């Protein structure tokens, strides 16, 4: 508890929200450090949370991309919606090739 209290000032709320959203997308896609995915989460000027994610096929010939915005107090929900959008675009097909 004492260590957490000392580290608390280092926690940046905006960064934490962005990382939670990014990690939720990665978890929903059942990915780890081996899948070719790029994610950028950040707060917008109007207080929303933005998440841009790109998923690439192993050969670099195909790219799926989505960018969504949601309430800053629901980074998990935003990450989930981004993953769902990528799946609708064909993410499972690409991820199957990555896992071979």
Buried (B, 14 or more C-beta within 10 A) or exposed (E): EEEEEEEEEEEEEEEEBBBBBBBBBBBBBEBEEEBBBEBEBBBEEEEBBBBBBBBBBBEEEBEBEBEBBBEBEBBBBBBBBBBBBBBEBEBEEBBEEBEE
